[in-house]
């Protein structure tokens, strides 16, 4: 019994350290970019997992941000998550002039062998927003859901146009572009949102997720993120999350929005 207790203590200590390390890799504060409002919801199904996000504010006050999801769960997914996050962040710092597509192509080249040998892959959405021009350049490597919600139109699902990282060694990634005007929002989640299943095994689904996006431009980004998270939580009706859940809302400030609800929520 003593030996079992010592082993349990060792495992718990290692998991505590792994959890602390993973959370320390996530941003500790909101980005300070003129005219930009960001909301974040982050939930781990286990103590560590494969979801991750990060952002970097450049000298010209533009914002580079990304959301990713490594296949699988637990400490192995967390280890691969740390690898991808480090590779991408290093490239962002030293090669900020590169397009999102080029950053993804290089990241895939660096991590491909390790991921391919392990049978894992990583979906990734990476974007660069320029507040002065309101231009958002982005590339999507197999990631979903990504939704553009204009202030005066219905939300639009943005489909991925290239495969996830770790699947093919060399492939072209295509840059896309949006104009983010006042009141518009970009909503980027991981599949823990849409794959969340109730007690009858019914998934929340992308269609339901899009329908739950609040209409109009009157809400702050964090309020939108919280409302969407609560909608998924309500669908589970007290059941457990079986996958990690990450949700990032990036919104252009609106003069009508209540922008007091800021902050990251770790559940």
Backbone torsions as a table, in degrees:
resi	resn	phi	psi	omega
1	UNK	NA	-39.0	178.4
2	UNK	-64.6	-42.0	178.7
3	UNK	-62.0	-42.3	178.6
4	UNK	-64.2	-39.6	179.2
5	UNK	-65.0	-39.8	178.3
6	UNK	-65.0	-41.4	179.5
7	UNK	-65.6	-42.0	178.3
8	UNK	-62.2	-40.5	178.8
9	UNK	-64.4	-40.3	178.8
10	UNK	-63.4	-46.8	-179.8
11	UNK	-62.7	-43.7	179.3
12	UNK	-61.4	-41.6	178.9
13	UNK	-63.0	-42.9	178.6
14	UNK	-64.3	-40.1	178.2
15	UNK	-67.5	-38.2	176.4
16	UNK	-59.3	-44.6	-179.9
17	UNK	-65.8	-42.1	179.6
18	UNK	-63.3	-43.0	179.0
19	UNK	-63.8	-44.8	179.2
20	UNK	-61.8	-41.6	-180.0
21	UNK	-63.9	-45.3	-178.2
22	UNK	-63.7	-45.2	-179.9
23	UNK	-65.0	-30.6	179.3
24	UNK	-70.0	-19.6	178.2
25	UNK	-79.3	-15.8	-180.0
26	UNK	-83.0	150.3	179.6
27	UNK	-58.7	142.1	-177.4
28	UNK	-93.6	-13.3	-176.9
29	UNK	-145.5	165.5	177.9
30	UNK	-73.9	148.1	176.4
31	UNK	-69.3	143.3	178.8
32	UNK	-102.2	89.8	-178.4
33	UNK	-126.3	126.6	-178.1
34	UNK	-55.6	128.0	175.2
35	UNK	79.6	3.5	-176.3
36	UNK	-114.3	133.3	179.0
37	UNK	-119.3	130.7	-178.6
38	UNK	-125.0	135.9	174.0
39	UNK	-121.1	143.7	-174.8
40	UNK	-137.6	132.8	168.4
41	UNK	-125.7	129.9	-177.4
42	UNK	-138.4	124.6	-177.4
43	UNK	-139.7	132.5	177.5
44	UNK	-105.5	129.7	178.6
45	UNK	-67.8	-35.9	174.3
46	UNK	-116.7	-175.6	-176.9
47	UNK	-70.1	-28.1	173.6
48	UNK	-135.4	158.6	-177.6
49	UNK	-165.5	-168.3	-171.4
50	UNK	-101.0	-3.5	177.7
51	UNK	-75.9	146.9	175.6
52	UNK	-158.4	159.7	174.5
53	UNK	-153.7	159.6	177.7
54	UNK	-165.3	166.8	176.0
55	UNK	-154.6	161.3	-179.4
56	UNK	-143.9	127.5	176.3
57	UNK	-91.9	124.3	-176.3
58	UNK	-87.0	171.0	-178.2
59	UNK	-61.6	-29.3	179.5
60	UNK	-87.3	12.5	-179.5
61	UNK	68.9	14.5	171.0
62	UNK	-80.3	164.2	-173.1
63	UNK	-125.8	122.0	171.5
64	UNK	-104.4	128.9	178.9
65	UNK	-143.1	156.4	178.9
66	UNK	-149.1	155.1	176.1
67	UNK	-133.1	132.2	-178.7
68	UNK	-138.0	165.9	-178.4
69	UNK	-148.8	111.0	176.1
70	UNK	-83.4	137.4	-179.5
71	UNK	-63.7	148.6	-179.6
72	UNK	90.8	-177.2	-176.5
73	UNK	-136.9	174.8	171.7
74	UNK	77.8	-161.9	-169.6
75	UNK	-69.6	-31.2	178.7
76	UNK	-66.3	-44.5	176.5
77	UNK	-61.1	-38.2	179.7
78	UNK	-65.0	-38.3	178.3
79	UNK	-63.3	-45.3	179.2
80	UNK	-68.1	-34.8	175.5
81	UNK	-58.1	-44.9	-179.3
82	UNK	-62.0	-36.7	178.9
83	UNK	-63.8	-50.5	-177.6
84	UNK	-63.1	-46.2	-178.8
85	UNK	-59.1	-42.0	-179.3
86	UNK	-66.7	-43.9	179.9
87	UNK	-60.7	-47.5	-176.7
88	UNK	-67.5	-44.5	-178.3
89	UNK	-63.8	-39.5	177.9
90	UNK	-61.5	-43.7	178.2
91	UNK	-64.9	-40.2	179.8
92	UNK	-59.7	-41.7	-177.5
93	UNK	-69.1	-42.3	-173.4
94	UNK	-94.9	-13.2	-176.8
95	UNK	-138.4	51.6	-174.3
96	UNK	-63.2	-23.5	-178.5
97	UNK	-76.5	-11.7	179.5
98	UNK	-68.7	148.0	176.9
99	UNK	-73.4	159.4	175.6
100	UNK	-54.2	-40.7	-179.8
101	UNK	-62.2	-43.0	-179.6
102	UNK	-66.9	-38.0	177.2
103	UNK	-61.8	-40.6	178.9
104	UNK	-68.4	-41.9	179.2
105	UNK	-58.4	-45.3	-179.4
106	UNK	-67.6	-40.9	178.4
107	UNK	-60.0	-43.4	179.6
108	UNK	-62.2	-39.9	179.9
109	UNK	-63.7	-39.6	-177.1
110	UNK	-71.6	-37.4	-172.4
111	UNK	-100.3	-5.6	-169.0
112	UNK	-56.4	-50.7	-174.2
113	UNK	-58.8	-45.7	-178.5
114	UNK	-64.6	-42.1	-179.1
115	UNK	-70.2	-42.8	-176.5
116	UNK	-63.9	-41.9	179.6
117	UNK	-64.6	-31.9	-177.6
118	UNK	-87.5	-9.8	-178.1
119	UNK	76.6	19.3	-179.3
120	UNK	-107.0	165.9	175.6
121	UNK	-146.7	171.2	-177.9
122	UNK	-141.4	121.7	171.5
123	UNK	-82.8	148.4	-173.9
124	UNK	-152.4	131.2	170.6
125	UNK	-116.5	127.2	-177.6
126	UNK	-132.8	132.4	-176.0
127	UNK	-139.1	154.8	176.6
128	UNK	-130.3	114.7	-176.5
129	UNK	-107.3	130.8	179.3
130	UNK	-111.1	101.4	-176.0
131	UNK	-59.9	-34.4	-176.6
132	UNK	-61.7	-41.1	-179.0
133	UNK	-99.4	-7.4	-175.8
134	UNK	62.1	23.2	-176.7
135	UNK	-96.6	130.5	175.3
136	UNK	-114.7	112.8	173.2
137	UNK	-96.3	136.3	-177.4
138	UNK	-150.0	160.5	173.6
139	UNK	-139.4	147.4	-173.5
140	UNK	-131.4	112.2	179.3
141	UNK	-100.1	82.7	173.6
142	UNK	69.1	19.5	-172.2
143	UNK	-99.4	143.1	178.5
144	UNK	-159.5	147.0	3.0
145	UNK	-88.9	144.0	170.7
146	UNK	-128.6	122.6	-172.2
147	UNK	-132.7	130.8	173.4
148	UNK	-97.9	123.4	-177.1
149	UNK	-118.9	90.8	178.8
150	UNK	-66.6	156.4	-177.6
151	UNK	-64.4	-32.9	-171.7
152	UNK	-120.2	16.9	178.4
153	UNK	-139.9	169.1	177.9
154	UNK	-70.1	150.9	178.3
155	UNK	-61.0	151.3	-176.8
156	UNK	-128.2	125.1	177.5
157	UNK	-77.4	127.9	179.5
158	UNK	-101.0	108.3	-175.8
159	UNK	-77.5	150.3	175.3
160	UNK	-68.7	146.8	-179.4
161	UNK	-124.2	15.1	173.4
162	UNK	-152.0	159.3	-176.8
163	UNK	-74.2	165.8	177.4
164	UNK	-64.2	163.7	174.9
165	UNK	-69.0	145.0	176.8
166	UNK	88.8	3.3	-178.4
167	UNK	-99.6	-45.8	179.7
168	UNK	-128.0	135.4	-175.2
169	UNK	-63.8	-50.7	-177.4
170	UNK	-126.2	123.5	175.1
171	UNK	-156.9	149.7	179.9
172	UNK	-77.1	135.5	173.6
173	UNK	-109.7	135.1	-173.7
174	UNK	-104.9	130.4	173.0
175	UNK	-74.8	142.7	172.7
176	UNK	-124.9	169.9	-174.0
177	UNK	-145.1	142.2	174.7
178	UNK	-132.8	157.0	169.2
179	UNK	-105.8	120.3	-179.8
180	UNK	-101.2	103.3	-178.1
181	UNK	-97.4	177.1	-177.0
182	UNK	-56.0	127.1	179.4
183	UNK	88.6	-11.9	178.0
184	UNK	-76.3	151.7	179.6
185	UNK	-136.5	144.5	171.5
186	UNK	-112.6	127.6	-175.3
187	UNK	-118.1	117.8	-177.5
188	UNK	-122.6	120.7	-179.7
189	UNK	-124.4	-177.0	171.3
190	UNK	-115.4	167.3	-171.1
191	UNK	-71.3	-5.4	172.1
192	UNK	-62.5	-23.9	176.7
193	UNK	-71.5	-56.2	-172.7
194	UNK	-79.4	-23.7	-180.0
195	UNK	-89.4	-4.0	180.0
196	UNK	-59.3	128.1	-173.6
197	UNK	-116.5	140.3	177.4
198	UNK	-79.3	-173.0	-175.6
199	UNK	-66.2	-17.9	178.2
200	UNK	-95.0	4.5	178.9
201	UNK	82.0	12.7	-179.1
202	UNK	-87.5	124.7	-178.9
203	UNK	-74.9	149.7	176.5
204	UNK	-61.0	-44.5	171.1
205	UNK	81.0	154.0	-179.1
206	UNK	-68.6	-41.2	-178.3
207	UNK	-60.0	-45.2	179.0
208	UNK	-65.4	-39.1	179.3
209	UNK	-60.2	-46.0	179.1
210	UNK	-62.7	-40.7	-179.3
211	UNK	-64.3	-26.4	-177.6
212	UNK	-84.1	-6.7	179.1
213	UNK	-68.2	124.8	-177.0
214	UNK	-61.2	136.8	179.7
215	UNK	-75.4	157.4	174.0
216	UNK	77.7	-175.2	-173.1
217	UNK	-117.2	19.2	-172.2
218	UNK	-85.1	-6.3	-176.5
219	UNK	-106.6	145.8	174.1
220	UNK	-70.2	159.8	-176.9
221	UNK	-60.7	-41.6	-179.0
222	UNK	-65.7	-35.5	178.0
223	UNK	-66.1	-40.0	177.4
224	UNK	-62.0	-46.0	179.9
225	UNK	-60.7	-44.5	180.0
226	UNK	-64.2	-42.8	179.6
227	UNK	-61.5	-41.5	-179.8
228	UNK	-68.7	-41.7	177.0
229	UNK	-60.3	-45.0	-179.1
230	UNK	-65.1	-31.3	176.7
231	UNK	-65.1	-41.9	177.3
232	UNK	-66.8	-43.1	178.5
233	UNK	-60.0	-40.6	177.5
234	UNK	-65.0	-35.7	177.6
235	UNK	-62.2	-36.8	179.9
236	UNK	-70.2	-23.8	177.5
237	UNK	52.1	46.8	178.3
238	UNK	91.1	-9.3	178.0
239	UNK	-73.6	165.1	-175.8
240	UNK	-80.1	153.0	167.3
241	UNK	-76.7	127.5	-179.7
242	UNK	-101.4	-1.0	177.7
243	UNK	-145.2	157.8	176.5
244	UNK	-63.3	154.4	-177.8
245	UNK	-136.1	122.4	176.6
246	UNK	-131.8	137.4	-178.6
247	UNK	-142.7	121.8	177.9
248	UNK	-118.4	128.8	174.7
249	UNK	-117.6	120.7	177.0
250	UNK	-113.8	121.6	-172.4
251	UNK	-131.9	140.7	173.5
252	UNK	-78.0	131.1	-178.2
253	UNK	-52.7	137.5	171.8
254	UNK	-116.0	143.5	179.5
255	UNK	-65.2	-18.4	-179.0
256	UNK	-95.3	-7.3	-173.1
257	UNK	-81.3	146.4	171.9
258	UNK	-88.8	97.0	-173.4
259	UNK	-96.0	31.4	178.8
260	UNK	-90.7	-15.7	-175.9
261	UNK	-90.5	79.0	179.5
262	UNK	-108.2	169.3	172.2
263	UNK	121.6	157.4	179.3
264	UNK	-97.6	137.8	179.3
265	UNK	-112.6	112.3	174.8
266	UNK	-100.3	118.9	-175.1
267	UNK	-104.0	NA	NA
